[in-house]
Amino acid sequence: MSYSSSSGEPAGTAARSAAGAGLTVEPVSAADHLAFVRAQRSVSFLQTPAWGHVKTEWRGESLGWYSGGQLVGAGLVLHRRVPRLERFTLAYLAEGPVIDWTGAIDPWLDPLAAYLKAHGAFAIRLGPPVRTHTWSAAQVKEGIADPGVRRLTDLPGREADPVGVRVTSRLRDAGWRPQSPEDGFGVGHPQFTYEIPLAGRTEDDLIKGMNQLWRRNIKKAAKEGVEVTVGDDLKAFHDLYVHTAERDHFTPRPLPYFETMFAALRAEDPERIRLYLARHQGDLVAATILVRVGAHAWYAYGASSTEKREVRGSNACQWAMIRDSLAAGCDVYDLRGITPTLDADAPHVGLIQFKAGTGGQAVRGVGEWDLPLRPVVYRAFDFYMRRRESHRRLGPPRR
């Protein structure tokens, strides 16, 4: 059974000819979903069919938007049952769905809501891949130095992106509820990220865009003889990752999680995910994981040794991933989440300082939003999540 809207908008480049046609939502095969992803310039790896196999505690479902029989949008929906509410599921579209967000969004989201409610969802959570603001590395640096500036949003700067402003307004008007917390991190994915634009740039351009410390550290790693290779030794990575977790006080994911991730993503595309290993005189000093979909590359995970930090293995890994992303024709190298704090005394300011050293820009997205489909059940879920989050904050975070 499909669910339709009375009027529609085209879903990006693949559907410009579908303007004005009604949209229907129905299940789509993993093969058709993947073909749609491959036709796009940029799609989050969280919206690939393979990601549904990584998140084994959720049930993955590929949905498609059709206009006149043509697939014009797609989304990976992760369904999760909640304790004591087993009859219903939360339907989660992380960094998605992949639709045309530039025009009216009701024709896209209304049939999605109708389909999911009919199939047992008590709420939808989604994170439109749309930005509202960007700030340059220079602006970030100036903000940290200014005692009157405490957050990215306090910075004077560029005007808000009109698409992001419009999407935010229309979601709120349609009854969607914002879920992104003040610090930018919540139970879902971060609203604030850091990225390095790559399109039209050379390696020399990228090096020149970095601050003096980053350039010095990259040169230091080369001088010390740090060698970065692409490999498959997930056990070595995980041992170093657990060491990093103990040092930095976060809860590590188990080795089988990474084994599942590599198997699922590589089955979809052999170049989808890579493990980078930095060694100095035979010792593993840093390791990182790169994920790429189309023209977008992400730094997904990293680990580093407490010993031999002076040889700068982490910088060597990052530079290798940036260079490979550039060589692959990527438009963006994405360093993932940051907190929006620019307070020099705040505990998380070092994260944005480290990433801003690469050049690039800080990005604020629209964030994640919930649409309650069964309000009574949603209120019970909201209460449960608030209690769980309060308990989680008493323990170490997970990365």
C-alpha positions in Angstrom: 0.0 0.0 0.0 1.3 3.5 -0.8 0.4 6.9 0.7 0.0 10.0 -1.4 0.0 13.7 -1.3 -2.3 15.9 -3.4 0.5 17.9 -4.9 4.2 17.5 -5.0 7.6 19.2 -5.5 10.5 17.6 -7.4 13.1 15.7 -5.3 16.4 17.3 -6.4 18.1 16.9 -9.8 16.6 13.4 -10.3 13.1 14.6 -10.3 12.9 18.1 -11.7 10.6 16.8 -14.4 8.1 15.6 -11.8 7.1 19.1 -10.6 3.5 19.4 -9.9 2.8 15.6 -9.8 1.4 13.9 -6.7 3.9 12.0 -4.5 3.4 8.6 -3.0 5.4 6.8 -0.3 6.0 3.0 -0.4 8.7 0.5 0.4 11.5 0.3 -2.1 14.0 -2.5 -2.6 17.6 -2.1 -1.2 18.8 -2.3 -4.8 16.6 0.5 -6.0 17.4 2.6 -2.9 21.1 2.1 -3.5 20.7 3.1 -7.2 19.0 6.3 -6.1 21.8 7.1 -3.6 24.4 6.5 -6.3 22.7 9.0 -8.6 23.0 11.8 -6.0 26.1 14.0 -5.6 26.0 13.7 -1.8 24.0 11.5 0.6 24.7 10.8 4.3 26.1 7.4 4.9 23.4 7.2 7.6 20.9 7.2 4.7 22.4 4.2 2.7 20.7 0.8 2.8 23.8 -0.7 4.3 23.5 1.4 7.5 20.3 -0.5 8.3 22.5 -3.6 8.7 25.0 -1.8 10.9 22.3 -0.7 13.5 21.3 -4.2 14.5 19.2 -3.1 17.4 16.9 -1.3 15.0 14.8 -2.6 12.1 15.8 -1.0 8.8 13.3 -0.1 6.1 13.9 1.6 2.7 11.1 3.9 1.6 10.7 5.6 -1.7 8.8 8.7 -2.9 7.3 8.2 -6.3 5.9 10.7 -8.8 4.3 9.3 -11.9 6.0 5.9 -11.4 9.5 7.6 -11.1 11.5 7.2 -7.9 12.3 10.9 -6.9 13.2 10.5 -3.2 14.4 7.9 -0.7 15.0 7.3 2.9 16.4 4.8 5.3 14.0 4.5 8.3 15.2 2.8 11.4 12.4 1.4 13.6 12.9 0.8 17.3 10.6 -0.5 19.9 10.6 1.2 23.3 10.3 -0.7 26.6 6.7 -0.9 27.7 5.5 0.4 24.4 6.3 -2.7 22.3 3.2 -2.3 20.1 4.7 0.8 18.5 8.0 2.0 17.1 9.9 5.2 16.8 10.7 5.8 13.1 14.1 7.5 12.7 15.6 9.0 9.6 19.0 10.1 10.6 20.4 13.0 8.4 17.5 12.3 6.0 15.4 11.7 4.1 16.9 12.3 0.6 14.2 14.6 -0.9 14.0 18.1 -2.3 14.1 20.4 0.7 14.3 23.6 -1.3 10.5 23.9 -2.0 7.3 23.0 -0.1 8.0 20.1 2.3 4.5 19.1 3.3 3.9 17.1 0.0 6.9 15.1 1.0 6.4 14.6 4.7 2.6 14.2 4.8 2.6 10.9 2.9 5.6 9.7 5.0 3.7 10.4 8.2 0.6 8.6 6.9 2.6 5.5 5.8 4.5 5.3 9.1 1.5 5.8 11.3 -0.4 3.1 9.4 2.6 0.7 10.0 2.8 1.2 13.8 5.0 4.2 14.4 4.1 6.4 17.3 6.5 9.2 16.2 8.9 10.2 13.4 12.3 11.6 14.1 14.3 13.1 11.2 17.3 15.3 10.6 17.0 17.3 7.4 20.4 17.5 5.6 20.0 21.3 5.5 22.2 24.0 7.0 21.2 27.3 8.5 24.5 29.0 9.2 28.3 28.7 8.5 31.3 30.3 10.2 34.8 30.4 8.8 37.8 29.2 10.8 38.9 32.8 11.2 35.6 33.8 12.8 35.8 30.8 15.1 39.4 31.9 16.2 38.2 35.5 16.7 35.2 34.3 18.8 37.4 32.2 21.1 39.7 35.2 21.7 36.7 37.5 22.4 35.5 37.2 26.0 32.2 38.6 25.0 31.5 35.7 22.7 30.5 32.4 24.3 28.8 30.5 21.4 29.0 30.2 17.7 25.6 31.7 17.5 26.9 34.9 19.2 29.2 35.6 16.3 28.3 38.3 13.8 28.5 36.9 10.4 26.9 35.6 7.3 23.1 35.7 6.9 21.2 32.6 7.6 20.7 30.2 4.7 17.2 30.9 3.3 16.5 27.2 2.7 17.4 26.3 6.3 15.3 29.1 7.6 12.3 28.0 5.5 12.6 24.4 6.5 12.9 25.2 10.2 9.8 27.5 10.0 7.7 24.9 8.0 8.6 22.1 10.3 7.5 24.1 13.4 4.3 25.2 11.7 3.4 21.6 10.9 3.8 20.5 14.5 7.3 19.1 14.4 9.2 19.5 17.7 13.0 20.4 17.7 15.1 17.9 19.5 18.6 19.5 19.3 19.9 20.5 22.8 21.8 23.7 23.7 25.2 22.0 23.6 24.6 20.5 20.1 24.8 16.9 21.3 21.8 14.8 22.3 20.6 11.2 21.8 20.8 11.6 18.0 23.3 13.2 15.7 25.0 16.6 16.3 23.4 19.8 15.0 26.8 21.6 14.8 29.6 20.0 12.6 32.9 21.1 11.1 33.9 20.6 7.5 36.6 21.4 5.0 35.4 22.4 1.5 37.5 20.5 -1.1 35.9 21.4 -4.5 38.2 23.4 -6.7 41.1 23.2 -4.3 44.6 21.7 -4.4 46.7 20.1 -1.7 48.7 23.3 -1.5 45.5 25.3 -1.0 44.5 23.0 1.8 47.8 23.2 3.6 47.9 27.0 3.3 44.4 27.1 4.8 45.5 25.3 8.0 46.9 27.1 11.0 50.6 27.1 11.8 50.2 24.3 14.4 48.5 21.9 12.0 51.1 22.6 9.3 53.9 22.1 11.8 52.4 18.8 13.1 52.0 17.4 9.6 55.6 18.2 8.8 56.7 16.8 12.2 55.0 13.4 11.5 56.7 13.2 8.1 60.1 14.1 9.6 59.7 11.5 12.4 59.0 8.8 9.8 55.4 8.2 10.6 53.9 5.9 8.0 50.2 5.9 7.2 48.7 2.9 5.5 45.2 1.7 4.6 44.6 -1.7 6.1 42.2 -4.2 7.6 43.5 -4.8 11.1 40.4 -3.9 13.0 41.6 -5.6 16.1 44.6 -3.3 16.2 42.4 -0.3 15.7 40.0 -1.5 18.4 42.7 -2.1 21.0 44.0 1.5 20.4 40.4 2.8 20.5 39.7 1.2 23.9 43.0 2.7 25.2 41.8 6.1 23.9 38.4 5.6 25.6 40.1 4.8 29.0 42.3 7.9 28.7 39.5 10.3 27.5 36.7 8.8 29.7 34.1 7.7 27.1 32.4 4.3 26.6 33.9 2.5 23.6 31.8 0.4 21.1 32.7 -3.3 21.0 34.8 -4.8 18.2 31.9 -6.7 16.6 30.2 -3.3 15.9 33.1 -2.2 13.8 33.3 -5.6 12.1 29.7 -5.3 11.2 30.1 -1.8 10.0 33.0 -2.7 7.6 31.3 -5.8 6.3 28.0 -4.0 5.6 29.4 -0.8 4.0 32.0 -2.7 1.9 29.3 -5.1 0.6 27.5 -2.0 -0.7 30.7 -0.4 -2.1 34.3 -1.6 -1.7 35.5 2.0 -1.4 32.7 3.1 1.1 34.9 2.7 4.3 38.6 2.7 5.0 40.8 2.1 8.0 44.0 4.3 8.3 46.8 3.1 10.5 49.7 5.4 11.5 52.9 3.6 12.7 56.2 4.9 14.0 59.1 2.4 14.0 56.5 -0.4 14.0 54.4 1.0 16.8 50.7 1.8 16.1 50.4 5.5 17.2 47.1 6.5 15.6 44.2 5.0 13.7 41.1 6.5 12.0 38.1 5.4 10.0 37.0 7.2 6.8 33.6 6.8 5.2 32.7 8.1 1.7 29.5 8.3 -0.2 29.7 10.1 -3.6 31.4 13.4 -3.1 31.1 13.6 0.7 33.8 12.0 3.0 33.5 11.7 6.8 36.0 11.2 9.6 34.0 8.7 11.5 36.2 7.4 14.3 39.7 8.0 15.6 42.1 6.6 18.2 45.6 7.5 19.4 48.3 6.2 21.6 49.3 8.1 24.8 52.9 7.1 24.1 54.7 8.8 21.2 52.1 11.6 20.9 55.0 13.9 19.9 55.3 12.2 16.5 51.8 13.5 15.6 50.3 10.3 14.2 46.7 11.7 14.5 47.6 14.6 12.2 49.3 12.3 9.8 46.1 10.1 9.6 43.9 13.2 9.1 46.1 14.6 6.3 46.2 11.2 4.6 42.3 11.0 4.7 42.0 14.6 3.5 44.4 14.0 0.5 42.6 10.8 -0.4 39.2 12.5 -0.3 40.5 15.2 -2.5 42.0 12.7 -5.0 38.6 10.9 -5.0 36.9 14.1 -6.2 35.0 14.8 -3.0 33.5 18.2 -2.4 33.6 18.0 1.4 35.7 16.4 4.1 33.5 16.3 7.1 35.0 16.2 10.6 31.6 15.5 12.2 30.3 16.9 15.4 31.4 19.9 17.5 29.8 21.8 20.4 28.9 25.4 19.7 30.9 26.7 22.7 33.6 29.4 22.1 34.1 30.0 25.8 37.9 29.7 26.3 37.3 28.1 29.7 34.7 25.6 28.6 35.7 21.9 28.7 34.7 21.2 25.0 36.3 24.3 23.4 39.4 22.2 22.6 37.3 20.1 20.1 36.4 23.1 17.9 39.9 24.6 18.3 41.4 21.3 17.0 39.1 21.1 14.0 39.2 24.8 13.2 43.0 24.4 12.8 42.3 22.6 9.6 40.8 25.7 8.0 37.3 25.0 6.8 34.1 26.1 8.4 31.7 25.4 11.3 28.2 24.5 10.2 24.9 24.7 12.0 22.2 22.3 10.6 18.5 22.4 11.0 18.9 19.7 13.7 16.6 16.8 14.5 12.8 17.1 14.8 10.1 14.8 16.1 6.5 14.5 14.9 4.2 12.8 17.4 1.8 10.5 15.5 0.2 9.0 18.7 0.5 11.8 21.3 -0.3 9.8 24.4 2.3 7.2 23.4 4.8 9.9 22.5 4.4 11.6 25.9 5.2 8.3 27.6 8.3 7.9 25.3 9.4 11.4 26.0 9.2 10.8 29.7 11.2 7.6 29.4 13.9 9.3 27.3 14.3 12.2 29.7 14.8 9.8 32.6 17.3 7.7 30.6 19.2 10.8 29.5 19.5 12.0 33.1 20.9 8.6 34.2 23.2 8.5 31.1 24.8 11.8 32.1 25.9 10.4 35.4 28.1 8.0 33.5 30.7 8.3 30.7 29.6 9.2 27.2 29.9 6.9 24.2 31.8 7.7 21.0 
